[in-house]
Amino acid sequence: MENDERFGDLKAAFRAVTRDGTWWWKVLLGGPMLFIPVAFLIPMGFTMEVLRRAKNNPGKFVLPGFGVSLWGRYAKEGLIKLVIAFGTLLAPVLAWMGFTWAVALILRFPGSDRWQFFFEMLLPFASPVAFFVTIPFCAVACCRYLESGRIGPAFDYVTNVKIYRAGFVDFSIGAVVIMGMNAIAQTWMLPLMWGLFFGLCVVDCWFGPIYNEAARRVKREEEAAAASSAEDEESLSPD
């Protein structure tokens, strides 16, 4: 991946977020808002703006403002991000959880016939597998929206899968980091809300440039395939 088009590593993304002298109060404010009904759209929109800036100009990234005058715009983009997340993250995770529960019932796994089984076994052991895939896949969908200004491309799953596969290793690192930060926040008894919000900001700084390179790679492959197909047709055509 080209260094001038992305952050060299997650440490650079961390520095990009924390070099804003006011990053800490933005995290203190945005974290709790993630867990407040309706108000959670504002920090979600904030992270969408983080992703936009990281995608469009990673080398000159500046953490967005969090003034009250911006909350209306953030809420609108937060709603769009929620819709995208439902189709690319929440629904797939719930489908996977339902599938694993059904398998557990068929195999007569001990305790699978109790509703507590979902929280005691499925949530801690089955959900990480799904989140590992869906977190970066949701980021790809959000980038497709930011790139086009339309929500339709965010649900072009065929193209999204191609881009996700093209940047699989780097996307996976980002997914592991956000999941690890959340685990650490809980293990150290730190409030999850702040760890989650800060982690989202850092990982979005990582995902934006990765998407750019992955999308370019897919485009190059498609152009090469189209050129090869054209050459084959030309060679088969009669003189």
N, C-alpha and C positions, 0 to 999 in steps of 0.2 A: 504494500500500500504506500502511495506517495506521501512523503513527509510534508510537502507544501499544501496538501489538501486535507490533512487531518491532524489531530493531536498525536504526538508520537506515542503517548501511553496514557494510562489513566491518571498518572501523577500529574501530567500536564493539564488534564481536565480538572483535577482537584485544585490546582493552582489557579486556573482560569476563573473558577467560582470564588475562591477565597481571596483573590487579589482585590476584589471590591471591598472597600473598608466597611461597608454596611451589610455585608452578607449575613452576619450573625443575627441581626435583628429581623432580616427578611425570613430567615429560617425559623426564628422564634415565633414570628407572626404566622407564617404559612403553614407550619407543622400542625398546630391545633386546628386551624381552619379546615384541614383535610378531613377532620372527623366531626365537622359541624354540618348538619343537613343544609343543602342548597349552597351554603357558603363554601363548601369544598370545591365548587366549580372555579372559584377565583384562583386558588393555588394550582389547580390543574391547568388553567389557562396560562398562568405564569410559567409553568414548566413547558408548555407548548411554545411560548416565546423564547425560552432558553434553547429549545430544540431548533427553532427557526434561525436564531442567531448563530448557533454552532454549525448549522448546515450551510448557511449562506456566506458566512465569513469567519471560519474557525480561527484564523490567525489573529483576528482583531476582536475576539469575543469580549463582550462586556455584559455583566449580569444585568438583567432588566430592572427597571425601577418597580417599586411596589406601592406607590402612592395611591391614595383612595380614588383619585381621578381616573386611574387605570383599571379599577376593579370591574367596571361595566364591560370593557373590552375583554378582559381576562375571563369574565364569567361566560361570555358568548363563545370564546374559543375553548373554554373548559367544557362547555356543553357539547361542542363538536368532538372534543377528545373523549368525552364519556361515551358518545355514540360509537366512535371508532373502537374504543376499548371494549365495548360490549360485544361487538362482532368479531374482534380479533384476539381478545384476551379472556374476558369473563365467560362468554358462551363456550369457547373451547375447553376452558378449565372445568366448568360445570359438567360438560359432556364427558370429559375424561374421568372426573370423580364419579359420575353416575355409572360409567362403564366398569370402573374398578370395583365399585360397590356390588354391581350385578355379578361380576366374576366371583367376588368373595361369597356372595349368597349361593351361587351355584356350587362352589367348592366347599360350602358349609364351613367357612372360616369361623372360628370361635368368636362369638359376640356380634357377628355381622347382622344379626336379625334385630339388633337394638339400635335406636336412633343415635345413642351416644357414640356408636361406632364411627360415625362421621367425624366427630371432633377428636376422639381418642386415637384413631388409627389413620383414617383417610387423609385428614387435613395435614397432619405433620409428616406423613410418609409418602402419600401419593401426589399431593399438590405440587411439591417442588419440581417434580418431573415435568408437569404441565407448564409451570411458570418459567422454567428454563427455556422453553420454546416460545411461549406466547408473549413474554415481555419484549424481546427484540422484534418479534413479528408485529406487535402493536406499534413499535417505534417506526418500523418500515411503513406501515399504513399511514401513520401520522405524517411522515415525510412525504408520502405520495400526495396527501392533502395539501401540505405546505407548498409543494412543487407546482401543483396545478391550480390551487385555489378552489377546487371542487371536491366534494366528499366522495363522489363516485369512484375515482381511482383508488381510494383507500380500501375499497372492497373488491378490487381486481385481484383476487387471491392467486391466480395463475402467475401474474407478473410479480406480485409480492413475494411469492415462494421463490421465484428465480433470484430476486435480489437478496432475499434472506440467505439462500444457499451460497450465493457468490461471496457473501461476507460472513459466513457461518462462524468461523473461529473468533473473529473480533466481536461479533454480536454476542456470542456465547460468553466471552470474557465479561462483557458488560452485564449480562444477566446474572452471572455468578457473583459479581461485585455487589449489585443491588440486593440480591438475596442474602449475601454474606453480611452486608452492613446492617440489614434488618435483624439478622440472627444475633449479631454482636450487641446491637442496641437492646435486645430483649435479655440476652445473657448477662450483660453488665447492669441490668435493671435501669437502663436509660429509657426515657420516654420514646416509644416507638414512633410517635408522630413526627418528632424532629429528625430522627434518623432516617425515616422514610422520605421526608421532603428533601432533605439535604442529599440523600442518595439519588433521588430522581433527578435533581439538578445536575449532579456530577455525571451520571450515566447518560443523560441527554446530551451533555457536552461531548461525550464519547460517541454516541450513536449517530449524531448528525454527519460528521465527516466520514464515518464508516459507510453510511448510506450512500454518500456521494460516490465513493470509489466502487462500491458494489454495483450501483446502478450503471456506472460507466462500463464496468466489466461486462455486465449483461448486454448492454447496447453494442459493445464491440463484438461480442460473440454472435449476436443476432445479425449484425452487419456482415460478419465473415461468413455466416451460414447462408445469408441471402446472396452474397457474391458468388459463393461456391455453387449454389443452386443455379444461378444465372449462367455460370460458365458451363455447367453440365448440360443445361438446356441448349446452349449455343453449340456445344460440341455434337449434340444429337440431331440438331436441325439439319435438313438437307441443304447442300450448297446451292 
